[in-house]
């Protein structure tokens, strides 16, 4: 909604406030002002000029030499190339020294040998959008259609000194889709009186019922329809003040009749439609549902095919308008129109919304009907429009309004108590404070002690429950004035849950290690919803019943495919070192069971490609590899105290490299995977060498671990022993390490693998694994004998359980 600052002052006195002040106050009061449009786009030095003479340029066929009076004594000579310039016109003149939009400065010039001292302007050259310019002046200069003072500042004449507030309204505040509604809002915020338009309707002695009859078949869709007849009208351009206000609101002037209906739409929020009575085709208005396949040409000259879901205004047989959306071309008001049939009606929002959506036709009228209009203003708006049409066209209003009226206006009672309100807001307002706020809002109310019964006005359909009143009190009192208080009560937690705290620790660890968090869509394509690495084979993808697009039609079953999209986006922009992770939900369902609620599981996944770290000066480079990613996960598990219960087991998974993939288990239960993306998948996804992981976050976080214990710093030295073991080539190092840990007992404090060798001097099918073992006793200094006993036991167990031999 675009609100003219100058126009707003017709209803509420705000001349002591700037548009910026009002925008700030409204935004703080709950209605956000996105932009304040300055209609003067840097213009200065333009005046109203009078073209005294206009003759052909002696040296140019398409130029004219004009003598123009600009109110400064002697006329000035201006060369003008506009096809519609002529003597006797009142025009907009940019004097020498004037500035036009874009900092375009007007200077003295010579055009084909003739001096030009200024410029006669079009509205477009003054910064007005072409779509808002009347068709008569779409090309060429602008010519004033009414008497204006020569030499007067043209900025004021064209309303280019105005400022326009752009309201970003939420769906519940449809009451501010009109100037009166905005005036009520501003009046409440500043505690100022709102002045409504004064309407005076003068009619003749004829009866409108002699001209037209009204019958509504679909009364649920159209509980009120009123028809007013205005005769002897003369269709022509609107006066300048009306055109200026429409253009400020983003509407193009058309003619005085149509402009009035648009003006009242903006003023009252009530859509109206003017039919050419003589082209209507009958003396009957019949409102009914359309027939399936029925056709009508709308005002935009498009043939519309209707269905029984659409409501139409007919002349008894043929559709003349789509109710609440757009009129028909057949009965359009034209230059030769002399009699107007003015429609003012209340249509149900759901009916209008259905027609607008089905036909792909959205208008200012349909927007307001869809969001809800004030039923009390329907008749008042019709009177206002009839009065203005008669005034601006010289027409006569025929006595009476022909109606079909079954409209029931509801203004429900909403109850609220002072104690309840203060409890919810954490404030200490008094009854007088509440009375003052309700009075500023112009809400009728009854008071019984600390209880208030508020009659919700029909213009505010968003006031229905006590929370609505609490919101009104809070925003009028001022959100900034609500005191800051701490919550009270023994049940108030005021802290993260254990799950949230652990999730935050994982996030901080990964980010501290150098990964960046990303957030991707939960909706994906059917292809990507098949998952990755075959982790959910046998589950049914969950497809939306009405997807926005095929790319967002199915719930994801893995985070990895979307991380590939992130990598590709970065690689395409020459960002080759990408390390990202995501925490998010996946959605699974049983195969073939589509009526069951899908299972949602929170996962954490990562994708890394490029260099892990690089020091150019020192010549150090470390690309991402399997062990970098494994080290990250080991760090996560250590952060949560899970390292003793986690195992990495070599495995094969679809989409991953067969020799660089592992399944991750926690206490013997699979919780995820880690691996290099298979070269074929890598090529298909247009990636470089990439490593990925995915973990069941819920399983990791909810796993119960022993409380972490702290020990004193060691007072006694440790003893290290290194061993090189020859084992079968397919024997996993982790399996060997597990045997060492188990057999080492309490004295063995750490085991580290520091070497792997296969090749020359090694039997076929064998490999060498070198481990460093550290023995330590916190109570005493160990001797070689103490360590040798345990060490020999370790070697014996290795030989017996994994067939390991010491390498000679």
C-alpha positions in Angstrom: 0.0 0.0 0.0 1.4 3.4 -1.1 0.3 6.3 1.2 0.7 9.9 0.1 1.8 12.2 2.9 -0.1 15.1 1.4 -3.3 13.1 0.9 -3.1 11.7 4.5 -3.5 15.2 5.9 -7.1 15.3 4.6 -8.0 12.9 7.3 -5.6 13.5 10.2 -3.6 16.6 11.0 0.1 15.7 10.7 1.6 18.8 9.2 3.9 19.2 12.2 5.4 15.8 11.5 7.6 14.7 8.7 7.0 11.6 6.6 10.1 10.0 8.2 8.6 10.6 11.7 5.4 8.9 10.8 7.2 6.0 9.2 9.3 5.5 12.3 6.2 5.6 14.6 4.2 3.3 12.4 7.1 0.8 12.2 7.5 0.8 15.9 3.7 0.4 16.2 3.7 -2.8 14.2 3.2 -1.7 10.6 6.5 -1.7 8.8 7.3 1.1 6.3 9.8 -0.3 3.8 10.6 2.8 1.8 9.7 6.5 1.7 9.5 7.5 -1.9 10.5 11.1 -2.7 8.5 12.2 -5.7 10.9 15.0 -6.3 13.9 13.1 -7.7 16.3 16.0 -7.4 14.3 18.5 -9.6 14.6 22.2 -9.3 13.9 25.3 -11.4 10.7 24.1 -13.2 7.7 26.4 -13.7 4.4 26.6 -15.5 4.8 28.2 -18.9 2.4 29.5 -21.5 3.2 28.8 -25.1 2.4 32.1 -26.9 3.7 31.2 -30.3 4.7 28.0 -32.0 6.3 27.8 -35.5 8.2 25.4 -37.6 12.0 25.5 -37.2 13.6 27.0 -40.3 16.3 24.3 -40.5 14.6 21.2 -39.1 11.4 19.4 -40.0 10.8 17.9 -36.6 11.6 20.9 -34.4 9.4 23.9 -33.4 10.4 27.3 -32.3 8.3 28.4 -29.3 7.8 31.7 -27.6 7.0 30.9 -24.0 5.9 33.1 -21.1 7.4 31.8 -17.9 6.2 34.7 -15.7 9.5 36.6 -15.8 8.6 39.6 -18.1 9.8 38.9 -21.6 8.9 35.5 -23.2 11.8 33.1 -23.8 12.5 31.2 -26.9 12.6 27.4 -26.5 13.2 24.8 -29.2 10.9 21.8 -28.8 10.7 18.6 -30.7 7.5 17.2 -29.2 4.8 16.4 -31.8 2.0 17.7 -29.5 3.3 21.2 -28.7 1.1 24.0 -29.9 0.4 27.7 -29.2 -2.0 28.4 -26.3 -0.9 25.5 -24.1 0.1 25.6 -20.4 3.2 23.5 -20.1 6.0 22.5 -17.7 9.2 24.5 -18.4 12.6 23.7 -17.1 14.4 27.1 -17.0 18.0 27.7 -17.8 19.9 26.5 -14.6 17.1 24.0 -13.8 18.1 20.4 -12.7 16.1 17.3 -13.8 16.4 13.7 -12.5 19.8 12.2 -12.9 21.4 15.6 -12.2 20.7 16.7 -15.8 21.3 20.5 -15.9 19.5 22.8 -18.4 21.8 25.2 -20.2 21.4 27.8 -23.0 21.9 26.0 -26.3 21.6 26.5 -30.1 19.7 23.9 -32.0 20.2 24.1 -35.8 21.2 27.7 -35.5 18.3 28.8 -33.2 18.7 29.8 -29.6 16.9 27.6 -26.9 16.6 29.0 -23.4 15.1 26.1 -21.5 13.2 22.9 -22.1 9.5 22.1 -22.3 9.1 18.8 -20.4 7.2 15.5 -20.5 6.1 13.9 -17.3 8.7 11.1 -17.9 11.4 13.7 -18.0 10.3 14.8 -14.5 10.9 11.2 -13.1 7.3 9.9 -13.4 7.1 6.3 -14.6 5.7 5.8 -18.0 3.1 3.3 -16.7 1.6 6.1 -14.6 1.3 8.7 -17.3 -2.2 9.2 -18.9 -2.3 7.8 -22.4 -2.9 11.3 -23.9 0.6 12.2 -22.7 2.4 8.9 -23.0 4.3 10.5 -25.9 5.2 14.2 -26.1 5.1 17.0 -23.6 2.6 17.3 -20.7 -0.1 19.9 -21.2 -2.2 21.2 -18.2 -5.9 20.6 -18.8 -7.1 23.2 -16.4 -6.3 26.8 -15.5 -2.9 27.2 -13.7 -0.9 30.3 -12.9 1.9 31.1 -15.3 5.3 31.2 -13.5 4.0 29.1 -10.6 6.3 26.3 -9.3 5.3 23.3 -11.4 6.5 20.9 -8.6 3.6 21.8 -6.4 1.1 21.8 -9.3 2.2 18.2 -10.2 2.4 17.1 -6.5 6.1 16.4 -6.9 6.8 17.9 -3.5 4.9 14.9 -2.0 6.4 11.9 -0.2 4.9 8.4 -0.4 5.2 5.8 2.4 5.3 2.2 1.2 3.5 0.0 3.8 4.6 -3.6 4.1 1.3 -5.0 5.6 0.9 -8.4 7.2 -2.3 -10.3 6.1 -4.1 -9.4 9.4 -3.8 -5.7 8.8 -6.1 -5.4 5.7 -7.7 -2.4 7.4 -4.7 -0.3 6.3 -5.2 -1.0 2.6 -6.9 2.3 2.4 -6.3 5.9 3.4 -9.0 6.1 6.0 -7.6 2.9 7.7 -4.1 4.4 7.7 -5.5 7.7 9.1 -7.1 5.7 12.0 -3.8 4.1 12.6 -1.8 7.3 12.6 -4.5 9.0 14.7 -4.2 6.3 17.3 -0.4 6.4 17.4 -0.3 10.2 17.9 -3.7 10.5 19.7 -5.1 12.8 17.0 -8.7 13.2 15.7 -9.6 11.5 12.4 -11.8 13.5 10.0 -13.8 11.4 7.6 -14.9 12.7 4.1 -18.1 14.7 4.1 -20.5 13.4 1.5 -23.4 15.3 0.1 -25.6 13.5 -2.4 -28.1 15.4 -4.5 -30.6 13.4 -6.6 -33.3 14.1 -9.1 -37.0 13.0 -8.8 -36.6 9.8 -10.9 -36.3 6.4 -9.3 -33.3 4.1 -9.9 -35.7 1.1 -9.7 -37.2 2.3 -13.0 -33.8 1.9 -14.6 -32.5 -1.3 -13.1 -33.5 -4.3 -11.0 -31.1 -6.4 -8.9 -31.3 -10.1 -8.0 -28.7 -12.2 -6.3 -28.9 -15.9 -6.7 -25.7 -16.8 -4.9 -26.5 -15.0 -1.6 -23.8 -16.8 0.4 -21.2 -15.4 -2.1 -22.7 -12.0 -2.4 -24.8 -11.0 0.6 -25.1 -7.3 -0.6 -25.3 -5.8 -4.0 -26.2 -2.1 -4.6 -26.7 -0.4 -7.9 -26.7 3.4 -8.3 -27.6 5.2 -11.6 -25.9 8.4 -12.7 -27.1 10.0 -15.9 -26.0 12.8 -18.2 -22.4 12.3 -17.4 -19.6 13.6 -19.7 -16.6 11.4 -19.7 -13.2 13.1 -19.9 -9.9 13.6 -18.1 -9.9 13.9 -14.3 -8.9 17.1 -12.6 -5.2 17.4 -11.8 -5.6 16.9 -8.1 -7.2 13.6 -8.6 -4.7 12.4 -11.2 -1.9 13.5 -8.9 -3.2 11.4 -6.0 -3.7 8.3 -8.2 -0.2 8.5 -9.6 1.2 8.9 -6.1 -0.6 5.7 -5.2 0.8 3.9 -8.3 -2.4 4.0 -10.4 -2.6 5.4 -13.9 -5.3 7.9 -14.6 -7.8 6.9 -17.2 -11.0 9.0 -17.2 -13.0 10.9 -14.6 -15.5 8.1 -14.0 -12.9 5.3 -13.7 -10.6 7.5 -11.7 -13.3 8.1 -9.1 -13.9 4.4 -8.6 -10.1 3.9 -8.1 -9.9 7.0 -5.8 -12.7 5.7 -3.6 -11.1 2.2 -3.6 -7.9 3.8 -2.2 -9.8 6.1 0.2 -12.4 3.7 1.7 -10.9 0.3 0.7 -14.1 -0.5 -1.0 -13.9 -1.8 -4.6 -16.5 -0.3 -7.0 -17.2 -0.9 -10.7 -18.8 1.5 -13.2 -20.8 -0.1 -16.1 -21.9 1.8 -19.2 -25.6 1.5 -18.6 -26.5 1.7 -22.3 -24.0 -1.1 -23.1 -25.0 -3.3 -20.2 -27.6 -4.9 -22.4 -30.7 -5.0 -20.1 -32.4 -3.4 -17.2 -31.6 -6.4 -14.9 -28.5 -7.2 -12.8 -28.3 -10.9 -12.0 -25.5 -12.2 -9.8 -25.0 -15.9 -10.1 -22.4 -18.6 -10.4 -21.0 -19.0 -13.9 -21.7 -22.0 -16.0 -18.8 -24.4 -16.7 -17.2 -23.4 -20.0 -18.9 -20.0 -20.1 -16.7 -17.3 -21.7 -16.3 -13.6 -21.2 -13.9 -11.0 -22.5 -12.4 -9.0 -19.5 -11.3 -5.4 -19.5 -7.8 -6.4 -20.5 -9.2 -7.8 -23.8 -8.5 -11.4 -22.8 -11.2 -14.1 -23.2 -11.7 -15.9 -19.9 -13.2 -19.3 -19.6 -15.2 -19.6 -16.4 -16.4 -22.5 -14.2 -19.2 -23.0 -11.7 -16.8 -21.9 -8.9 -16.7 -18.3 -10.2 -19.2 -15.6 -9.4 -20.3 -13.3 -12.2 -22.4 -10.2 -12.6 -24.7 -10.7 -15.6 -27.4 -8.7 -17.5 -29.7 -11.6 -16.9 -28.1 -13.8 -19.6 -24.5 -12.8 -20.4 -21.6 -12.2 -17.9 -20.7 -8.5 -17.6 -18.0 -8.8 -14.9 -16.2 -11.4 -12.8 -17.3 -10.5 -9.3 -14.7 -8.7 -7.3 -11.9 -9.3 -9.9 -12.4 -7.4 -13.1 -15.2 -6.0 -15.3 -16.0 -7.0 -18.9 -15.0 -5.3 -22.1 -18.6 -5.2 -23.3 -19.9 -2.8 -20.8 -16.7 -0.7 -20.3 -17.1 3.0 -19.8 -16.0 4.9 -22.9 -15.8 8.5 -24.1 -19.4 8.5 -25.4 -20.9 7.0 -22.2 -23.7 9.1 -20.8 -25.3 6.9 -18.1 -23.4 5.0 -15.4 -24.5 1.9 -13.5 -22.4 2.1 -10.4 -21.8 -1.2 -8.5 -21.0 -1.4 -4.8 -21.1 -4.9 -3.4 -19.8 -7.2 -0.6 -18.3 -10.5 -2.0 -17.0 -13.3 0.1 -13.2 -13.4 0.1 -12.9 -17.1 -0.6 -15.0 -16.8 -3.8 -13.0 -13.9 -5.1 -9.7 -15.6 -4.1 -10.7 -18.7 -6.0 -11.6 -16.8 -9.2 -8.5 -14.7 -9.0 -6.2 -17.7 -8.6 -7.9 -19.9 -11.2 -7.9 -17.1 -13.9 -4.4 -15.8 -13.0 -6.0 -12.4 -12.7 -5.0 -10.2 -9.7 -6.3 -6.7 -9.3 -6.5 -4.0 -6.7 -10.1 -5.0 -6.1 -9.4 -8.7 -5.7 -6.6 -8.0 -3.3 -8.9 -6.1 -1.0 -11.8 -8.6 -1.3 -9.4 -11.5 -0.6 -8.1 -9.9 2.6 -11.5 -8.7 3.7 -13.3 -5.3 3.5 -15.4 -3.4 6.0 -19.0 -4.2 5.4 -20.1 -0.9 7.0 -18.3 1.1 4.3 -20.0 -0.4 1.3 -22.9 2.0 1.1 -20.8 5.0 2.3 -18.2 4.4 -0.5 -21.0 4.1 -3.1 -22.4 7.5 -2.0 -18.9 9.1 -2.0 -18.2 7.8 -5.5 -21.6 8.8 -6.9 -21.2 12.3 -5.5 -17.7 12.7 -7.0 -18.8 11.3 -10.4 -21.7 13.7 -10.5 -19.4 16.6 -9.5 -16.6 15.8 -12.0 -18.8 14.8 -14.9 -21.7 17.2 -14.6 -24.0 14.2 -14.2 -27.2 13.7 -12.2 -27.7 11.0 -9.5 -31.0 9.2 -9.9 -32.9 8.9 -6.6 -32.5 5.6 -4.6 -30.2 2.7 -4.6 -31.5 -0.6 -5.9 -30.3 -3.3 -3.5 -30.3 -7.0 -2.7 -29.3 -7.0 0.9 -28.9 -10.0 3.3 -25.6 -8.8 4.8 -25.3 -9.4 8.5 -22.6 -7.2 10.1 -20.9 -8.8 13.0 -19.0 -6.8 15.6 -18.1 -9.4 18.3 -17.5 -8.7 22.0 -13.9 -9.4 23.1 -13.3 -9.7 26.9 -10.0 -8.8 28.7 -9.2 -8.0 32.3 -6.6 -5.6 33.5 -4.8 -8.2 35.6 -4.6 -10.7 32.7 -3.2 -8.0 30.4 -0.6 -6.9 32.9 0.3 -10.5 33.6 0.9 -11.3 29.9 2.8 -8.1 29.2 4.8 -8.0 32.5 3.6 -4.4 33.1 1.6 -2.4 35.6 -0.8 -0.5 33.5 -3.8 1.2 35.2 -7.4 1.2 34.1 -7.0 4.8 32.8 -4.1 3.7 30.6 -6.3 1.1 29.0 -9.2 3.4 28.6 -6.9 6.0 26.9 -5.6 3.4 24.4 -9.0 2.1 23.5 -10.2 5.6 23.0 -7.3 6.4 20.7 -8.1 3.3 18.7 -11.8 4.4 18.6 -12.9 1.1 20.0 -16.3 1.1 21.8 -16.0 -0.7 25.2 -17.8 -1.3 28.5 -16.0 -1.4 31.8 -16.9 -3.5 34.8 -14.3 -3.1 37.5 -11.0 -4.3 36.0 -12.8 -6.2 33.2 -13.3 -4.6 29.8 -15.7 -5.7 27.0 -14.5 -4.3 23.7 -16.8 -4.2 20.7 -14.5 -5.1 17.8 -15.3 -2.6 15.0 -16.1 -4.1 11.6 -13.1 -2.2 10.0 -10.8 -4.3 12.2 -11.5 -8.0 11.5 -8.2 -8.9 13.2 -9.7 -8.2 16.6 -11.3 -11.4 17.8 -9.6 -12.8 20.9 -8.1 -11.3 24.1 -4.6 -11.7 22.7 -5.5 -9.3 19.9 -6.4 -6.7 22.5 -3.2 -7.4 24.4 -1.2 -6.8 21.2 -3.1 -3.5 20.5 -2.4 -2.2 24.0 1.3 -3.2 23.8 2.0 -1.5 20.4 0.0 1.6 21.3 1.8 1.9 24.7 5.0 1.3 22.8 7.1 -1.8 22.7 10.1 0.3 23.6 8.4 1.3 26.8 7.8 -2.2 28.1 10.2 -2.8 31.0 12.8 -5.5 30.8 12.1 -8.2 33.4 13.4 -11.6 34.2 11.0 -14.6 34.2 10.0 -15.8 37.6 9.1 -19.3 38.9 10.7 -22.6 39.8 9.8 -24.2 36.5 11.7 -21.6 34.4 14.7 -23.4 33.0 16.6 -20.5 31.4 19.2 -22.8 30.0 19.9 -25.2 27.1 18.8 -28.8 27.4 21.5 -31.4 27.5 20.7 -32.3 23.8 21.0 -28.6 22.8 24.2 -28.1 24.7 25.9 -31.2 23.1 24.7 -30.1 19.6 26.2 -26.7 20.2 29.5 -28.3 21.3 29.7 -30.4 18.1 28.9 -27.3 16.0 31.6 -25.2 17.7 34.2 -28.0 17.4 33.6 -28.4 13.7 33.7 -24.7 13.1 36.8 -24.4 15.3 38.4 -27.0 13.2 37.8 -25.0 10.0 34.4 -26.1 8.7 31.7 -23.7 7.7 28.1 -24.4 8.5 25.6 -24.4 5.6 21.8 -24.7 5.6 20.1 -26.3 2.6 16.5 -27.1 1.6 14.7 -30.0 3.2 12.8 -30.3 -0.1 14.6 -31.9 -3.0 14.1 -33.6 -6.3 12.9 -37.2 -6.6 16.3 -38.2 -7.9 18.2 -36.7 -5.0 15.7 -38.1 -2.5 17.0 -41.6 -3.3 19.7 -40.8 -0.8 23.4 -41.4 -0.9 25.6 -44.4 -0.1 22.5 -46.6 0.1 22.0 -45.9 3.8 18.2 -46.0 3.6 17.5 -48.6 0.9 13.9 -49.8 1.2 12.4 -46.5 2.5 9.8 -44.7 0.5 10.5 -41.1 -0.5 7.9 -38.7 0.8 6.5 -36.6 -2.0 4.4 -33.4 -1.5 0.9 -33.5 -2.8 1.2 -30.0 -4.3 4.9 -29.2 -4.9 6.1 -25.8 -6.0 8.4 -27.4 -8.6 9.9 -30.8 -9.3 13.2 -29.7 -7.9 11.4 -29.2 -4.5 8.9 -32.0 -4.7 10.2 -34.6 -2.2 11.6 -34.7 1.3 15.3 -35.4 1.5 16.6 -38.8 2.9 20.3 -37.6 3.0 22.2 -34.4 3.6 25.0 -35.3 1.2 23.4 -34.6 -2.2 22.7 -31.0 -1.1 26.2 -30.6 0.2 27.4 -31.5 -3.3 25.4 -28.6 -4.6 27.2 -26.3 -2.2 30.6 -27.6 -3.4 29.7 -27.2 -7.0 28.5 -23.6 -6.4 31.8 -22.7 -4.8 34.0 -24.6 -7.4 32.2 -22.8 -10.2 33.3 -19.6 -8.6 36.9 -20.7 -8.3 36.7 -21.3 -4.6 38.6 -24.6 -4.7 39.2 -25.3 -0.9 35.7 -25.9 0.5 35.1 -27.5 3.9 31.4 -27.5 5.0 29.0 -29.2 7.3 25.3 -29.2 7.9 23.1 -30.2 10.8 19.6 -30.9 9.6 16.7 -33.4 9.4 16.1 -36.2 7.0 12.7 -37.8 6.4 12.0 -41.5 5.9 8.9 -43.6 5.7 8.1 -47.3 5.3 8.0 -48.6 1.8 4.5 -48.3 0.4 3.0 -46.8 3.6 2.1 -43.2 2.6 -0.6 -42.6 5.2 1.8 -42.8 8.2 3.6 -39.8 9.5 7.2 -39.8 8.2 10.1 -40.3 10.6 12.2 -37.2 11.1 15.9 -37.8 12.1 18.5 -35.2 12.8 21.8 -35.8 11.1 25.2 -34.1 10.8 27.1 -34.4 7.6 30.2 -32.8 6.0 31.9 -32.5 2.6 35.5 -31.5 2.1 37.5 -30.8 -1.0 40.8 -29.1 -1.9 43.6 -28.2 0.4 43.2 -28.7 4.2 46.0 -26.3 4.9 48.6 -24.5 2.9 51.6 -22.4 3.9 53.0 -21.0 0.7 56.0 -19.4 2.3 57.1 -22.5 4.1 56.2 -24.7 1.1 53.8 -26.8 3.2 50.7 -28.3 1.5 48.2 -30.7 3.0 45.3 -31.8 0.8 42.1 -33.2 2.3 42.3 -37.0 2.6 40.5 -39.8 4.4 42.5 -39.4 7.6 41.9 -35.7 7.8 38.1 -36.3 7.9 38.5 -39.3 10.2 40.6 -37.1 12.6 37.8 -34.5 12.6 35.2 -37.2 13.6 37.5 -38.6 16.2 37.8 -35.1 17.7 34.0 -34.9 17.8 33.7 -38.2 19.6 36.5 -37.2 22.0 34.6 -34.0 22.7 31.6 -36.0 23.8 33.6 -38.8 25.6 32.6 -41.5 23.1 36.0 -42.4 21.6 36.3 -45.7 23.5 33.0 -46.9 22.1 33.4 -45.8 18.5 34.8 -48.0 15.7 35.7 -47.3 12.1 35.1 -50.5 10.1 36.3 -50.7 6.5 33.3 -51.2 4.2 31.8 -50.8 0.7 29.0 -48.3 0.0 27.5 -47.2 -3.3 28.7 -43.8 -4.4 31.9 -44.1 -2.3 35.5 -45.3 -3.1 35.7 -49.1 -2.3 39.1 -48.8 -0.6 38.6 -45.5 1.3 35.2 -46.0 3.0 34.3 -47.0 6.5 31.2 -47.6 8.5 31.1 -45.9 11.9 29.7 -47.8 14.8 28.8 -46.8 18.3 28.7 -49.6 20.8 28.4 -52.0 17.9 25.5 -50.1 16.3 25.9 -48.4 12.9 25.6 -44.6 13.2 27.0 -43.3 10.0 29.8 -43.5 7.4 32.9 -41.8 6.1 34.7 -42.0 2.8 35.9 -40.6 -0.4 33.4 -40.0 -3.2 33.7 -42.6 -5.9 35.4 -41.3 -9.0 32.3 -42.1 -11.1 30.0 -40.2 -8.8 32.6 -37.4 -8.6 32.6 -37.1 -12.3 28.8 -37.2 -12.6 28.5 -34.4 -9.9 31.2 -32.4 -11.6 33.4 -32.4 -8.4 37.1 -32.6 -7.6 38.4 -35.2 -5.1 35.9 -35.0 -2.3 35.5 -36.7 1.1 32.2 -36.9 3.0 30.7 -38.1 6.3 27.3 -38.4 7.8 26.3 -39.3 11.3 23.0 -39.9 13.1 23.2 -36.9 15.4 20.5 -38.1 17.7 22.2 -41.4 18.3 25.5 -39.6 19.0 24.0 -37.0 21.4 21.7 -39.3 23.3 24.3 -42.1 23.9 24.9 -42.3 27.6 28.6 -41.9 28.6 30.3 -42.1 32.0 30.9 -38.8 33.7 34.3 -37.4 32.8 36.8 -37.7 35.6 39.9 -35.6 36.1 43.3 -37.0 37.4 46.2 -35.2 38.9 49.3 -34.3 36.8 51.8 -37.3 36.7 54.5 -37.2 39.3 56.3 -40.3 37.9 57.9 -40.9 34.5 56.3 -43.1 31.8 58.2 -45.8 29.8 57.7 -46.1 26.0 58.1 -49.3 23.9 57.9 -49.4 20.1 57.0 -52.6 18.3 56.8 -53.4 14.6 54.4 -56.2 13.8 54.1 -58.3 10.6 50.4 -59.2 10.0 48.3 -60.3 7.1 47.8 -57.5 4.5 44.0 -57.5 5.0 44.2 -57.3 8.8 42.8 -53.9 10.0 45.1 -51.8 12.2 42.2 -51.1 14.5 41.8 -54.8 15.2 45.4 -55.1 16.1 45.2 -52.0 18.3 42.2 -53.4 20.1 44.1 -56.5 21.1 47.0 -54.3 22.4 44.7 -52.2 24.5 42.8 -55.1 26.0 46.0 -57.1 26.9 48.0 -54.1 28.2 45.9 -53.8 31.3 46.0 -50.8 33.7 49.6 -49.9 33.0 49.1 -49.3 29.3 48.0 -45.6 28.9 48.3 -45.0 25.2 48.8 -46.8 21.9 49.6 -44.9 18.6 50.2 -46.3 15.2 53.1 -44.4 13.6 54.1 -46.5 10.6 52.7 -48.8 7.8 55.0 -50.6 5.4 54.3 -52.9 2.4 56.8 -53.7 -0.3 60.4 -54.8 -0.7 61.7 -57.3 2.0 58.1 -58.1 3.0 56.5 -61.4 2.2 53.6 -61.3 -0.3 50.3 -60.8 1.5 51.9 -59.3 4.5 52.4 -55.8 5.9 54.2 -54.1 8.8 52.4 -52.0 11.4 54.5 -50.1 13.9 53.0 -49.0 17.2 54.3 -46.8 20.1 53.1 -48.1 23.5 53.3 -46.0 26.7 53.3 -47.5 30.2 52.6 -45.5 33.3 51.7 -46.0 36.9 50.4 -42.9 38.8 51.5 -44.3 42.2 55.2 -45.2 41.5 58.1 -45.3 39.1 57.9 -48.3 36.9 60.9 -50.6 36.4 61.9 -52.4 33.2 60.9 -55.6 34.8 57.3 -54.3 35.5 57.0 -53.2 31.9 58.6 -56.3 30.4 56.0 -58.5 32.1 53.1 -56.6 30.6 54.8 -56.1 27.3 55.5 -59.8 26.9 51.8 -60.5 27.6 50.8 -58.0 24.9 53.2 -59.7 22.3 51.8 -63.1 23.3 48.2 -62.0 22.8 49.0 -60.5 19.4 50.6 -63.7 18.2 47.7 -65.8 19.4 44.7 -63.7 18.4 45.8 -61.9 15.2 48.9 -64.0 14.1 51.2 -61.1 14.5 55.0 -61.5 14.6 57.7 -59.1 15.6 59.5 -57.8 12.5 63.2 -58.7 12.5 
